[in-house]
Amino acid sequence: MQPRRYIIVTPVRNEEAHLRETIKSVAAQTIRPARWVIVNDGSDDATGQIADEAAKMFDWIRVVHRADRGFRRSGGGVVETFYDGFKLVENEPWDYLAKLDGDLSFAPDYFEKCFQQFEADPKLGIGGGEICVKLDGVIEVESKGDPAFHVRGATKIYRQACWQGIGGLLPEAGWDTYDEVKANMLGWKTRTFDGLQIVHHRETGGADGTWKNWVKNGRANYIVGYHPLFMFFKCVRRLFERPYIVVAAGLWYGFVTGYFSGKPQHQEPDVIRYLRREQLRRLMFKSSIWAAK
C-alpha cells in the first residue's frame, strides 16, 4: 500500500492524565500524519503545556489554545473546537482526515491497518477502530452500538471525497450520527473495523456523569431526527444494559423533551427522511444501513 497523506485534529479539555499516551501512540505510527493539530479547549490543568511540549518535539504537530468558556460543552462544543484546528490545515493536501480524542492509545500500525480497510473498499467513506476499555487489566470492547453502520466519535477517519460530500460536521449534538447517515444517503459506506482495537482511557460520557450523558445522547437522537417508534424500541432494548433503567430512561427523557426545548431538528429534510425510512426498514427486518456490509 502506498503511504497516504492524512491529517489529525484532536479537541482536548483537561486531559493531562491521558494526552501523553495519545501523543506516544501517534508518534509511534508506522505511517505518521502529515499534520496533527491539537486544540486545547480552555483546559485548566496541564493539557496545554503537554501539547506545547509535543509540538516542540515534532514539527508536524501544531497547537491551538482556546479561551476557557468556564464549562464543558458537549456535542456542538466539540465540533466548534475541532473546526478551530481544522481551519489551520483545510487547504493543505490530504487523503484522509481523522478526528481523534486525546484520551486514547493504540498500536503502532493502527492507522496503517485503517487505511488498508479504505484501500480495499473505494466506497468506504468513514471508518475507525473498536473503542475498548481496560477493566481489571483486561481490555474489553465498549458497547458497539451498530458497527456495520456507526463509527464512534472518538476515532473517526474520513475519506476526502466523502468529507466534501457530506459538507463537514454538524455543529450540534448528534454530529457523529448525522455524518454517517448523510454519507450512506450519498452512497458511501460507514463502519467500525472489527478487531482493530483502540483503548479509551476514560469511560465514554465519564466527564458528564451517567445520567447527563444519556440524556445528552437522547437529545442528540432528537436533533438528528430519529423516528419516535424506532427510538421507543431502542430504549426498550437499552433497559437491559447497565446501569439498568438509567440508560433507557435518560435516552427517552432526552429525546422526548427535545420536542419541548425549542431546539430544532437538523434542517436537512432529505437526510431525516432517509434516516427514518432506514429505521422503519430495520424495525420490519428489511435490509437497511444497519445490515452487515
N, C-alpha and C positions, 0 to 999 in steps of 0.2 A: 504494500500500500504506500502510495506517495504521501509524504508529510503534508498535512493540511494546516492552513493558517487559521487559528482560532483566537478569539478574544474572550476574556472572562470579566464579568462585572460582579462584585461582591458587596452588597449592602451589609453593614455591621453596626450594631449598637451594643455596647457593654459586653464584649466577647473576649475580654482579656484571658479568661480561663481556657479558651479553646482556639483562638485565632492562630497561635503559633503552630498548632498541629495542622491546620489547614494550609498555612504557608509552607510548612515542611512537606506536605503531600504534593502541593502544586510544584514546588521546586524540584521534586524528585521525579517528575513525569518523564516518561520516555519521549513524549512529544510535548515540549513546553509551549505555553501560549505565546503568541506574538506580543500580546499586551494583557496585563491584568490590572484592572482598576479597582482598588479597594475604597469604598466610600464610607467614611466614618460618620455615622448619623448622630452627631452630638453626644457621643459617649462621655460619661463622667468617671470612667475608670482609665486603665492604661491602654485601651484598644487603639487609640490614635497613635500613641508612641510606638506600639508594636508594629503597626502598619508602616510608620515612617522608617523604622529600623530596617524593615524588609525592603523598602524602596531604595535604601542606601546600598543594600547588598546585591540587588538585582535591578538592572537598568530597564527591564521590561515590566516592572511594577510601578504604577503611579497611584498616588493617594489624594483623595478629595476629602476635605473636612467640612461638614455641615454644622451650622449653629445648633445648639441644643434647644429643641422646641419645648422641653420641660416634661415630656411624657413620651411613651412608646406608642406609635400609631401603626397598628397592623393594617394589612391589606394595601390600601392606597398609599400609605406612608412608605412601604417597602418599594413600591413602583416609582414613586417620586424620587426616592434615594437612588434607585437603580438608574434612572434617567440622568441624574446629576453626574453619574460616572460615564454612562454610555455616550453622552454628548461629546466627551473628550476623544472618543475613538470611532464614532459612527462614520466618519469619512475615510477611515483607514481601510485598506483591503482586508477582507476576511471571508472565510468559507463557512465558519460556524461561530455562533455566539452562545456563550454559556452564562446563565445566571446561577451563581454558586453561593451558598450560605457560608458564613465564617465560623461554623462550629462542626465541621466535617473532617474526616480523614479517610484516605482511600489508597489503594495500591498504586505503585509507580506506573503501571500500564493501564490505569483506569481510562484515561481519555483515548489512548490508542485503541483499546477494545471498543469504546463507544463509537469511534469513527469507523471501525470495521463494520459495525452494525449499519451505519449510514451508507457506507460504500456498497454493502450487499443489497440494499434496497433503495433505489433512487426516489421512491415515493415516500420514504420516511422523512417527515418534516420536523418532528420534535421527539426527543428521546432522553433517557437518563437512567442511572442505575437504581438498584433497590436500596431504599433507605432502611438502615438497620440500627439497632441499639445494642449496647452491651449490658447484659443483666447477669450479675453474679459471675462475671468473667466470661460469659457465653454470648456470642453475637447472634441475635435473633432479628428476623425481618419484622419491621413495624407493620401495622395494618396496611395491606397493599392497596385497598380500595379496588380499583379495576385496572390491573396492569396492562390489559390489552388496549386500554384507551388512555388512562391517566398516568402522567409523569409528575412526581412530587415537585413542588415548587422550590425545594431546597437545592435541587440539581436538575436544571433544565438546559438542554442543548438544542439550539435552533439552527436548522439549515438556512442559509441566507435567503434563498428563494422563498421558503416558507415564511420566514420573518417578514419579508417585504409584502407577501400576500396577505397576511393577517393584519398588517399595519401596526405591529408592535403590541405593547401590553395595555390592558385596560387599567386605568388609574383608580381602581376600586377593589374592594374585597371581592374575591371570585376571579381575579385575573388569571389564576393558574388553572382554571377550568375553561374560561372563555376562550383562551388562546387555542386550546385543544379542540374545542367544539368548532370554532371557525376554521381551523386548519383542516379538520375532517370534512367540513362542508365544502371546502375548496378542493377536495380530492387528495389531501395529504394523509399519511398515517401517523399516529402518535402512540408510543408505547414505552413501558418500563422494560429494561433489559434484565430478564431473569438470570439470576446467578452472578450478576455484576454488582457486587456489594459496595456500599459506601456507608460508613459509620457516622451516625448522628450523635454527637456527644451531649446533646440536651434534648430531652423528650419534646416531641412536636407539641407546640402550644404551651410549653412549660413557662415561658415568660409571661403569659397572660393568665394562667390559672385554668383549671379544668373546665369549670362552668363557663367562664367568659370565652374560652377558646371554642367550645362547641356552639355557643350562641353566635359567635362571630362566623363560624362555618355555616350555620343555618341562614344567617343574614346574607352571606355570600351566595348561597344557593338561590335565594330570592332575587338578588341583584342580577345574577346570570340568567334567570328566567326559568328555573325548574318548573315542571308541571306539578301542580299540587298533589295529584294522585301518585305520581312517582315519588314525591317527597314523603308522602304518608307511608308508603311501603318501605322506603329507605329507613325511616325512623323505627318502624316495626322491627326490621332486621337488626337495627342497632340496639334494640332493647337487650340483646343477649351479649353485648360487648361490655367489658369492664371500663369504667365503673358502671355497673348495671343501673339502668333507668336514667342516670345523669346524661349520658351521651345522647340518647334518643330525645329526652326532654329538652336539652339545650338546643339541639338541632331544630326541633319543631317550634320551640319558642322563638328562636332567631328568625326562622322562616316566616311564621305567621305574623309576627309583629312588624316584619318588613312592610306589609301592606298598610300599616297604620303609621309608619315612621316618616312618611313624606319623602323617603328615599326612592328615586325612580329606578326601575329596572333598566338594564342596558338598552340604549336606543338604537339597536340594530334588529328590527323585527324579523328579518330573514334568518338571523342566527338563532333567535329564540324559537321561531317556528321549526327550524331544523332540529334543535335540541329536543323540543317537546315531542316531535314526531319520532325521533330515535328512542326516547324514553318510553313512549307508548308501545313501540315495537318490542322493546325489551320486556315490558310487562306481559306482552302477548307471546313471549318466547319466539319471536321472529328475529331474523338477522338484524344486527344494529352495530353501532360503533363499539359496543362492548364485546362483540364477538371476537374470538381469537383471530389474530391476523398473521 
